[in-house]
Amino acid sequence: MPAIKASATGRIGDENYTGVIAKTVLDALNGLFLTGTLRISLKPTHIALGSGTKVATKYDTALENEFARYPLTQLTQANDITTALVNLPASGANINATEFGMFAGDILIARANVVISKNSNSILNLLWMLTIQEA
């Protein structure tokens, strides 16, 4: 069976974060390489923020304490990298988050621990970059 190399990195404002790919996603990708069929959609649809403090692991199936989920503003794919972006305008709410996730519908793709804050006078870009390659 071919090995799968998957990684997720997040960027919030000027800060970069390393995310953990959920085991659900890795299992689905392994199934794709074994059977040639992907049984769940892994197309990113939302980025979520939460206030949980538990360290991100591949066994996470949700954010620990999700408080906001935003539909993607932009989704692009090039050179084995899928980029999911959400732009939060200055007119949005005040935000203090300690966890950050990317979702395909209700399926958590990746999660990272973060330290971010946004006030109603600032703009915030939430960016996930997902790389999946056959090693």
C-alpha positions in Angstrom: 0.0 0.0 0.0 1.4 3.5 -0.8 2.2 5.7 2.1 0.2 8.9 2.5 1.9 12.1 3.5 -0.7 14.6 4.9 -0.1 17.8 6.7 -2.1 20.9 7.6 -0.8 24.3 8.4 -2.9 27.2 9.5 -2.3 30.9 9.3 -4.2 33.5 11.3 -3.2 37.1 10.7 0.7 37.0 10.8 0.9 33.8 12.9 1.6 30.3 11.4 0.3 27.2 13.2 0.9 23.5 12.6 -2.3 21.4 12.6 -3.0 17.8 13.2 -4.9 15.8 10.4 -7.8 13.9 11.9 -7.6 10.1 11.9 -11.0 10.0 10.2 -9.4 11.7 7.3 -6.3 9.5 7.3 -8.5 6.4 7.4 -10.6 7.7 4.4 -7.4 8.4 2.4 -6.0 5.0 3.2 -9.3 3.5 2.0 -9.0 5.6 -1.2 -5.6 4.1 -2.0 -6.7 0.6 -1.1 -10.0 0.5 -2.9 -9.8 3.5 -5.3 -13.1 4.8 -3.8 -13.4 7.7 -1.4 -16.6 7.1 0.7 -16.8 10.5 2.3 -16.3 14.0 1.0 -13.2 15.7 2.2 -13.8 19.0 0.3 -13.4 21.8 2.9 -16.6 23.8 3.6 -16.0 25.7 6.9 -13.4 27.0 9.3 -14.3 27.0 13.0 -12.9 28.6 16.1 -13.2 27.5 19.7 -12.0 28.1 23.2 -10.8 24.6 24.0 -7.3 24.0 25.5 -6.9 20.3 25.0 -3.8 19.6 22.8 -4.8 18.8 19.2 -4.4 15.1 18.3 -5.2 13.0 15.3 -8.1 11.4 17.3 -10.0 14.6 17.5 -13.4 14.5 15.8 -14.5 18.0 16.8 -13.2 21.1 18.4 -13.2 20.9 22.2 -15.4 24.0 22.6 -16.5 25.4 19.2 -18.1 28.8 19.4 -18.1 29.9 15.7 -18.2 28.2 12.3 -17.7 30.2 9.1 -18.4 29.1 5.5 -15.3 29.5 3.3 -14.7 32.7 1.5 -12.4 31.0 -1.0 -11.2 27.5 -1.8 -8.3 26.8 -4.2 -6.2 23.8 -5.2 -2.8 23.8 -6.8 0.3 21.6 -6.7 -1.2 19.1 -4.1 -2.2 21.9 -1.8 -5.8 22.8 -0.9 -6.1 26.3 0.6 -9.3 27.2 2.5 -9.8 30.9 3.5 -12.2 32.8 5.6 -12.1 36.6 5.8 -13.6 38.1 8.9 -14.3 41.9 8.3 -13.7 44.6 10.8 -17.5 44.9 11.4 -17.5 41.4 12.9 -17.6 40.5 16.6 -14.8 40.4 19.1 -13.1 37.0 19.1 -10.7 35.2 21.4 -9.9 31.7 20.3 -7.5 29.0 21.4 -8.4 26.3 18.8 -8.9 26.4 15.1 -10.4 23.7 12.8 -11.1 23.0 9.2 -14.3 21.0 8.4 -15.8 19.2 5.4 -19.4 19.4 6.4 -19.5 17.9 9.9 -16.2 16.0 9.5 -13.2 17.6 11.2 -10.3 17.6 8.7 -7.6 19.3 10.9 -7.3 21.0 14.2 -4.6 23.3 15.8 -4.1 25.0 19.1 -3.9 28.8 18.6 -3.8 32.1 20.4 -5.7 34.7 18.6 -7.8 37.7 19.3 -9.8 40.1 17.1 -11.6 43.2 18.1 -14.5 44.9 16.2 -11.9 47.3 14.6 -9.7 44.7 13.0 -9.8 42.4 10.0 -8.8 38.8 10.4 -8.0 36.2 7.7 -8.3 32.5 8.7 -6.3 30.3 6.4 -5.8 26.5 6.3 -3.4 24.8 3.8 -3.9 21.1 3.5 -1.3 19.0 1.7 -1.9 15.4 0.8 0.6 13.4 -1.2 1.4 9.8 -2.0 4.9 9.4 -0.4 
